[in-house]
């Protein structure tokens, strides 16, 4: 008997990340001592998220093509730079009001600069490539090779430091990016290693999601509610507007900018990794993880709708401007 587990999970936006994360959260909430009880490999499966993520980022790094063409560097660089610059500006503004700790009361309870920056800093690469494959050009798809530099906690750490919040020792910053660089070097030296390592990255997603979820409490998930939806809409609308105009200003149609207005599934791991590097962010890490996970879902649903709408409008406009001329009789 065959059970379509993978196909069913993939029907849920970000399902390969979110479903294992939810399973881990259920275990962490109702059986928090299970990792210690079973120990050995089972305990490591529940608590070894950081180790699994280290391997994941090596595999992600291998997918980066250092020999990208000038167009790819331009397109990817503009989207990458715009997204990071916008996150820095938001971080500087929000940091003046919040500091490192999350808001502890009212409608915004649980929101933190860490949550906002983690949601803004990392693009859902699979969705970007799928949308550009349908509505863009092949070389627009390849632009994501530059944007893979967003992966991991490095940019969020840098942004928090620029925002004037607690900085990180240089060893933590360098250590956060070494796995990605290692993968990029291996992929550049040997195409076979690039194919081998990059193909392994998706396999690791449900495993680090399970470990990440085990560190959560479902009470926090319920508290995310509308705030998580609001964070996702902020990434989609405000972030999308910035990326849209950046794409237009550099000669693009704007479609690529809108397609990059998402939060990657692995961005939900960033708050915990940041807190591991600097304990000042530990109180914000749990609520931030939940909020970022909510942003993953909201942007995964909203971004394709937004891109499809704009692409249809763009096509209709081009049809009006260049009407089909009837052949002369």
ABEGO torsion letter per residue (X at the ends): XBBBAAAAAAABBGAAAAAAAAAAAAAAAABAAAAAAAEEAAAAAAAAAAAAAAAAAAAAAAABBAABBAAAAAAAAAAAAAAAAAAAAAAAAAAAAAEABBBABEAABGBBAAAAAAAAABBBAAAAAAAAAAABBAAAAAAAAAAAAABEAAAAAAAAAAAGBBBBBAAAAAAAAAAAAAAAAAAAABAAAAAAAAAAAAAAAAAAAAAAAAABBAAAAAAAEAAAAAAAAAAAAAAAAAAAAAAAAAGBAGAAAAAABBBBAAAAAAAAAAAAABAAAAAAAAAAAAAAAAAAAAAAAAAAAAAAAAAAAAAAAAAAABBBBBBBX
